[in-house]
Amino acid sequence: MALQHASSGQVIALQRSGEDVKQFSSIALAKTDELELIRLVLPEGKNMPEHWVKGQVTLQCLSGAIAVDAHGRTVVLHDGEMLYLEGGAAHALRAESDSIALLTIVLKD
């Protein structure tokens, strides 16, 4: 069965109060030929090894703390903070605490 993505104009719940991060998984919320929106769920200690994507990326921390290694340095995103990465920028992620983030990837050049 194909994954149901949100349609234009549909409200998407990114986070609910009291959610236990360990019970939820990352999911693609919406995807078009040009854009992909992903709710990224990272339990404390979860690592995403260094990787890159062709398109530009934004990562908005909705809750928790996420360490991002990119451009030769490490920054930690906290609730309400966002990071932009140019397309092709190598990066790695590490959840410093249970975290939920909104990941946006531009797919079209």
C-alpha positions in Angstrom: 0.0 0.0 0.0 1.3 3.4 -0.9 2.1 5.9 1.8 -0.7 8.6 2.2 0.9 12.1 2.0 -0.8 15.3 3.0 -2.7 17.1 0.3 -2.6 20.9 -0.4 -4.5 22.8 2.3 -4.5 19.9 4.7 -3.5 20.6 8.3 -0.6 18.4 9.6 -0.1 17.6 13.3 3.7 17.7 13.7 3.7 17.1 17.4 1.2 16.3 20.1 1.6 17.2 23.7 2.8 14.3 25.8 4.0 12.2 22.9 6.5 9.6 23.8 9.2 9.9 21.1 10.2 6.2 21.5 6.7 5.2 20.3 6.6 7.2 17.1 8.6 7.0 13.9 9.8 9.4 11.3 7.4 9.8 8.4 7.2 11.6 5.0 4.4 14.1 5.5 4.2 15.5 2.0 6.1 15.0 -1.2 5.9 16.6 -4.6 8.3 16.7 -7.5 9.9 19.8 -6.0 9.6 19.4 -2.2 9.6 16.8 0.6 8.5 17.4 4.2 9.5 14.8 6.8 8.7 14.6 10.5 12.0 13.3 11.9 11.7 11.5 15.3 15.1 10.9 17.0 15.2 9.1 20.4 18.1 10.3 22.7 21.4 8.9 21.4 20.2 8.2 17.9 22.8 8.9 15.3 22.5 9.6 11.5 25.9 9.1 10.0 27.4 11.6 7.6 25.4 11.9 4.4 24.3 14.5 1.9 21.3 15.2 -0.4 21.4 17.0 -3.7 18.8 19.6 -2.7 18.8 22.4 -0.2 17.7 21.4 3.3 16.2 23.0 6.4 16.0 21.3 9.8 13.7 22.8 12.4 13.9 21.4 15.9 10.3 21.2 17.3 11.4 19.6 20.6 14.5 18.2 22.2 18.1 18.9 21.2 19.8 17.8 17.9 23.6 18.1 17.3 24.3 18.7 13.6 27.9 18.2 12.3 28.3 20.3 9.1 30.9 22.7 7.6 33.6 21.4 9.9 31.7 22.3 13.1 29.0 21.1 15.4 25.9 23.2 16.3 23.1 22.1 18.6 19.5 22.9 17.7 17.0 23.4 20.5 13.2 23.9 20.5 12.2 26.5 17.9 15.6 26.7 16.2 16.3 26.0 12.5 19.3 25.3 10.4 19.7 25.7 6.6 22.2 23.6 4.5 23.0 24.2 0.9 22.5 21.3 -1.5 25.4 18.7 -1.4 26.5 19.8 2.1 27.7 16.7 4.1 26.1 16.5 7.5 25.5 14.1 10.4 22.9 14.2 13.2 22.8 13.1 16.8 19.9 13.4 19.2 21.2 14.9 22.5 17.7 14.2 23.9 14.5 12.8 22.6 13.8 15.0 19.7 11.2 15.8 17.0 12.1 17.9 13.9 10.6 19.1 10.7 13.0 18.3 7.8 12.4 20.1 4.4 14.2 19.0 1.3 14.1 20.9 -2.0 14.1 18.2 -4.7 14.2 20.2 -7.8 17.1 22.3 -9.0 
